Every structure is written in structure tokens, then in C-alpha cells.
């Protein structure tokens, strides 16, 4: 297990056309827009001079491009566990469009048809947490909003559904760590 005080740094990928319009973007492989590239450069400045013993990135190009622009691609390992939630039949739709069909719907309360369930996403997040806790120093992850929100909730030993309380902006830097022996949020939505 990693020493207490070692951190897990989370970076949500920069903005894409769909994130800017509020469309659920799970497995659709979109590039960053200029705003997203600017956000990745800002992450590079925030992380300048830091050393990470492990860098993991989602295989999707919006995360990999953010990782590359931030300067961490040479040491990054692609991890399928960091893929965004599979939104199934809701891929590409906005929450408002989904609620036209299913009033009051949230991803946290009902899985999308033909998509992943919250326990499936949480299982992937748990695998990443195990790897991070076994690391001998700071870890850096490039991934997606819902997956990182679930991961942060589970890091804090909360039910995965509590990720609903952690809104996460594009291009944001977050950090998980410890308050003595208790896992917690150290930084959230930094820019």
C-alpha cells in the first residue's frame, strides 16, 4: 500500500464539442476543441515540476490528447479501466433529451439502456484505486467526468452514487490523498 500522504491527481480531459453542448459522451471518440487544448496547457502549468511514479490515461483521444499536451504522454500507460461510463442508448443525448423520455432521470439512479450500471463503473474505479494505493509515490490519471467522480467517491470510502455530489469541469485538476489515515479530497476543480 502507498505511504499515507502520497497523492492521486485526477485530470478531466479538456473540452470537446459534445462536452460544450452538454451531450453525454461515453465511448464516442472525440478530439479536443481549442478551449480543451488551452485547458490542457493550463494543466501542464499546474503540474510543472511534479514527478509521478505512475501515469494512466483513458484510451479515448480526448483524454490522451489532454495527457499529451500536458506533457505526460511519454510516461503514460493506457488503461481501459479509465474509460468513461458507457451511456449505451443515451450516448450523444443531453439530459434534457433523455428526460423527455424518462422524467427525472439521472445516470446515478438508473442505468442507460444497453449501457453500464453504476456497480460496473465502480468496479473499474476500484481497480484503478488498488493500483494507485500500491504505487510508491504520486499517481496521475487522465480520464472523464463520471468515471472520475465515481473514483473519488470510492477513494473516500463512500458509496459510488455519492459521486453525484462532485461536479467536475472539463480541464480540471483534482487531488486525492489522506487526512492522517483517512482518505479524502485534497483538491477539486482546480484551474
C-alpha positions in Angstrom: 0.0 0.0 0.0 1.2 3.5 -0.8 2.5 5.7 2.0 -0.1 8.0 3.5 0.4 11.4 2.1 1.1 10.2 -1.4 -1.4 11.7 -3.8 -3.6 10.6 -6.7 -4.0 13.5 -9.1 -7.0 13.4 -11.4 -7.4 15.4 -14.7 -10.6 15.5 -16.5 -9.9 15.9 -20.2 -10.3 19.2 -21.9 -13.4 20.5 -23.6 -14.9 18.7 -26.7 -17.7 19.7 -29.0 -20.1 17.4 -27.1 -19.0 18.4 -23.6 -19.6 22.0 -24.6 -23.1 21.2 -25.7 -24.0 19.0 -22.7 -24.2 15.8 -24.7 -23.4 12.5 -22.8 -20.1 11.4 -24.3 -19.2 7.9 -23.2 -17.3 5.9 -25.8 -17.6 8.2 -28.7 -14.0 9.2 -29.5 -14.0 12.9 -29.9 -11.0 15.3 -30.2 -10.5 18.4 -28.0 -11.7 21.7 -29.3 -9.3 24.8 -29.0 -10.7 25.5 -25.5 -9.9 22.0 -24.5 -6.3 22.3 -25.7 -6.0 25.6 -23.8 -7.2 23.8 -20.7 -4.6 21.0 -21.2 -1.9 23.6 -21.4 -3.2 25.1 -18.1 -3.0 21.6 -16.5 0.6 21.4 -17.7 1.4 24.7 -15.8 -0.3 23.4 -12.7 1.7 20.2 -12.7 5.0 21.6 -13.8 7.9 20.1 -11.8 5.9 17.3 -10.3 7.1 13.7 -10.5 4.7 10.8 -10.9 5.6 7.2 -10.4 2.6 6.2 -12.5 0.6 8.0 -15.2 -2.5 6.3 -16.5 -4.8 7.6 -19.3 -8.1 6.5 -20.8 -7.7 5.2 -24.3 -10.1 7.8 -25.7 -8.4 10.6 -27.7 -9.8 13.4 -25.6 -8.0 12.1 -22.5 -4.9 11.0 -24.4 -4.7 14.4 -26.1 -5.0 16.2 -22.8 -2.2 13.9 -21.4 0.0 14.7 -24.4 -0.5 18.5 -24.3 0.1 18.4 -20.5 3.4 16.8 -21.2 2.9 13.3 -19.7 2.4 11.1 -22.8 5.9 9.6 -22.7 5.3 8.0 -19.3 1.6 7.3 -19.7 0.1 3.8 -19.8 -3.3 3.4 -21.4 -5.9 1.8 -19.1 -9.3 0.5 -20.2 -10.4 0.9 -16.6 -10.4 4.7 -17.2 -12.9 4.6 -20.0 -15.9 6.9 -19.4 -19.3 5.3 -18.4 -20.8 3.5 -21.3 -24.0 5.5 -21.8 -25.5 3.0 -24.2 -28.6 4.2 -26.0 -28.2 7.6 -24.3 -24.8 8.3 -26.0 -24.9 11.7 -27.6 -28.1 12.9 -25.9 -28.4 15.7 -23.4 -30.0 15.2 -20.0 -33.0 17.2 -21.2 -33.5 15.0 -24.2 -33.3 11.9 -22.0 -35.8 13.4 -19.5 -38.3 13.9 -22.3 -38.4 10.1 -22.4 -37.7 9.4 -18.7 -38.8 12.3 -16.5 -36.4 12.9 -13.6 -33.7 10.6 -14.9 -30.1 10.8 -13.7 -27.2 8.5 -14.5 -26.8 8.0 -10.8 -30.3 6.5 -10.3 -31.0 4.4 -13.5 -28.5 2.8 -15.9 -28.8 3.7 -19.5 -30.4 1.1 -21.8 -27.6 -1.0 -23.3 -25.0 0.8 -21.2 -23.1 0.2 -18.0 -24.5 0.1 -14.5 -23.1 2.1 -11.6 -21.6 -1.1 -10.0 -19.8 -1.9 -13.3 -18.3 1.6 -13.4 -17.4 1.4 -9.7 -15.6 -1.9 -10.2 -13.4 -0.3 -12.8 -12.7 2.6 -10.5 -11.8 0.3 -7.6 -9.3 -1.5 -9.8 -7.6 1.9 -10.5 -7.7 2.8 -6.8 -6.0 -0.5 -5.9 -3.2 0.2 -8.4 -2.8 3.8 -7.1 -2.6 2.7 -3.5 0.0 0.2 -4.3 2.2 2.8 -6.0 5.3 4.1 -4.2 4.6 7.8 -5.0 2.2 10.2 -6.6 -0.1 8.9 -9.4 -1.6 10.9 -12.2 -4.8 9.9 -14.1 -6.3 11.4 -17.2 -9.9 10.4 -17.7 -13.6 11.5 -17.8 -16.1 13.3 -15.6 -18.4 10.5 -14.4 -15.7 7.9 -14.0 -13.5 10.2 -12.0 -16.5 11.3 -9.8 -17.1 7.6 -9.0 -13.4 7.0 -8.4 -13.2 10.0 -6.0 -16.3 8.8 -4.0 -14.9 5.3 -3.7 -11.4 6.7 -2.7 -13.2 8.5 0.1 -14.9 5.2 1.1 -18.3 6.5 0.1 -20.9 4.6 -2.0 -20.2 5.2 -5.7 -23.5 7.0 -6.0 -22.1 9.8 -3.9 -20.1 10.8 -7.0 -23.2 12.8 -7.8 -22.1 15.4 -5.3 -18.8 16.1 -7.1 -19.4 18.0 -10.2 -16.3 18.1 -12.4 -15.4 20.7 -15.0 -13.5 20.0 -18.2 -9.8 20.5 -17.9 -10.0 20.5 -14.1 -7.2 19.2 -11.8 -8.2 17.3 -8.6 -6.2 15.5 -6.0 -7.0 12.7 -3.6 -4.9 12.0 -0.5 -5.2 11.4 3.2 -6.0 13.3 6.4 -3.9 11.2 8.6 -5.2 7.7 7.8 -8.5 8.8 6.3 -8.7 9.0 2.5 -10.2 12.3 1.3 -10.4 15.0 -1.3 -7.4 17.4 -1.2 -8.2 19.5 -4.2 -11.3 19.7 -6.5 -11.9 21.5 -9.8 -8.6 23.5 -9.8 -7.7 25.5 -12.8 
